[in-house]
Amino acid sequence: MPLTQLDDRAALILIDLQKGIVANAPAQPAAQIVDRAAQLAKAFRAQGLPVVLVNVTGPAPGRTDQRRPAFSPPPDWAELVPELDQQPGDIRVTKHRIGAFIGTNLQEELHNRGVTQVFFAGISTSVGVESTARSAYDHGYHVVFVSDAMTDRDAEIHQFCVARIFPRLGEVDSTQSVLERLRT
């Protein structure tokens, strides 16, 4: 379902748009995702709405069946891409888990600003975006997924999340549609 309403207290949450992840060739060209995310951030800021910039600094500590390679990132791996044009008023969240709510101050930051609706974009659709969005939904936020401003390593998984999972958690729309709504 496309965006039905823009709440007065909406926030944009950009997930893991950092140098080490953006450079890792997701299913869609990362430059397109970063450009759309930057457009959204600029539009949210222009309306005086909060922008949350999330990065990740390492994997969650739990065991999985999938082997993890040794994690020795370059020094700038966790730095946000400069195209996001981080501003002093932006909320910065560094996560150490898959989702951005657990072990961070994200819920407190959103609550203190009276946020009722959150828009999601970033990398990766099936991991950081989905996990954070599930927590947002559980916290009672109106969730909106900007589907063409996110991507995954696997295009089929991205499509599955957008078509099957995200409609259960919120509304799904395009960058252009959200930008138009912010202008009105």
C-alpha positions in Angstrom: 0.0 0.0 0.0 1.5 3.4 -0.9 1.9 6.2 1.6 -1.6 7.3 2.8 -0.6 10.0 5.2 2.5 12.0 6.2 2.4 12.5 10.0 3.4 15.9 11.4 6.2 14.2 13.4 7.8 11.9 10.8 11.5 10.9 10.7 13.8 9.5 8.1 16.0 6.6 9.1 18.9 5.8 6.8 20.5 2.4 7.4 24.1 1.5 6.9 24.9 3.9 4.1 28.6 3.8 5.0 31.7 3.5 2.9 32.4 -0.2 3.6 28.9 -1.3 2.8 28.1 1.0 -0.1 31.3 -0.1 -1.8 30.3 -3.8 -1.5 28.3 -3.9 -4.8 24.7 -4.6 -3.8 22.0 -5.8 -6.2 21.1 -2.3 -7.4 23.9 0.3 -8.1 24.7 1.8 -4.8 25.1 5.3 -6.3 21.4 5.3 -7.1 20.5 4.3 -3.6 22.8 6.9 -2.1 21.4 9.6 -4.4 17.8 8.8 -3.5 18.7 8.7 0.2 20.4 12.0 0.0 17.4 13.5 -1.7 15.1 12.2 1.0 17.5 13.5 3.7 17.6 17.0 2.2 13.8 17.1 1.9 13.2 15.9 5.5 15.6 18.5 6.8 13.9 21.2 4.7 10.7 20.4 6.5 12.4 20.5 9.9 11.9 16.7 10.3 14.5 14.5 11.9 17.0 12.5 9.9 18.6 9.5 11.6 21.9 8.3 10.1 22.7 4.7 11.2 26.0 3.0 10.8 27.2 -0.4 11.9 30.7 -1.2 13.4 30.6 -5.0 13.5 28.5 -8.1 13.6 26.2 -9.1 16.4 27.7 -11.5 18.8 25.3 -14.4 18.4 26.2 -17.7 16.7 24.7 -18.6 13.3 25.0 -21.5 10.9 26.5 -19.2 8.4 30.3 -18.9 8.7 31.5 -15.4 9.1 34.8 -14.3 7.6 37.3 -12.6 9.9 36.2 -9.0 10.2 39.1 -6.6 9.7 37.7 -3.6 8.0 39.7 -0.6 6.7 39.8 2.5 8.9 37.0 4.3 7.0 34.7 1.3 6.7 32.1 2.6 9.1 32.2 6.3 7.9 28.9 7.5 6.4 29.1 8.3 2.7 29.7 12.1 2.2 26.7 12.4 -0.2 24.4 12.2 2.8 25.7 15.6 3.9 25.4 15.0 7.6 24.2 18.0 9.4 24.6 19.0 13.1 20.9 18.4 13.8 20.9 14.9 12.5 20.6 12.0 14.9 23.6 9.6 14.7 23.2 6.0 15.8 26.0 3.5 15.7 24.8 0.0 16.1 26.5 -3.3 17.0 23.6 -5.5 16.1 21.5 -6.1 13.0 18.8 -3.6 14.0 19.3 -0.1 15.1 17.0 -0.1 18.2 18.7 -2.7 20.4 21.7 -1.4 22.3 21.3 2.1 21.1 19.5 5.3 22.1 17.3 5.4 18.9 14.0 4.8 20.7 14.8 7.6 23.2 15.8 10.0 20.4 12.6 9.4 18.5 10.4 9.5 21.6 12.0 12.8 22.8 11.1 14.4 19.4 7.6 13.1 19.5 8.1 11.0 16.3 5.1 8.9 15.2 6.1 7.8 11.7 9.4 6.5 10.4 10.6 6.2 6.8 13.2 3.7 5.9 15.9 3.6 3.3 19.4 2.0 3.1 21.3 -1.2 2.8 20.5 -4.0 3.2 16.8 -4.5 2.7 16.6 -8.0 4.3 19.0 -7.3 7.2 19.5 -3.8 8.7 16.4 -2.2 7.2 14.0 -5.1 7.9 15.3 -5.7 11.4 15.1 -2.0 12.4 11.7 -1.7 10.8 10.3 -4.7 12.7 11.4 -3.0 16.0 9.9 0.3 14.9 6.6 -1.5 14.2 6.7 -3.2 17.6 7.3 0.2 19.2 4.1 1.5 17.6 5.5 3.7 14.8 3.8 4.1 11.5 6.4 2.6 9.2 7.0 3.6 5.6 9.5 1.8 3.3 11.0 3.8 0.4 11.5 0.7 -1.7 13.7 2.3 -4.5 16.0 3.9 -1.9 17.1 0.6 -0.5 18.8 -2.5 -1.8 20.1 -5.9 -0.9 23.0 -8.1 -2.1 20.4 -10.4 -3.7 17.7 -8.8 -5.9 15.2 -11.6 -5.3 15.5 -11.2 -1.6 15.0 -7.4 -1.9 11.9 -8.0 -4.0 10.5 -10.6 -1.6 10.9 -8.2 1.3 9.2 -5.4 -0.5 6.3 -7.5 -1.9 5.7 -9.9 1.0 7.2 -8.7 4.3 7.0 -4.9 4.3 3.3 -4.6 3.6 2.8 -6.5 6.9 4.8 -3.9 8.7 3.8 -0.7 7.0 3.4 1.2 3.8 5.7 0.9 0.7 6.2 3.8 -1.7 8.8 5.4 -4.0 11.3 8.2 -3.4 9.4 10.4 -5.9 6.1 9.9 -4.2 7.6 10.6 -0.7 9.4 13.8 -2.0 6.1 15.0 -3.6 4.2 14.4 -0.3 6.9 16.3 1.6 6.5 19.3 -0.7 2.8 19.7 -0.2 
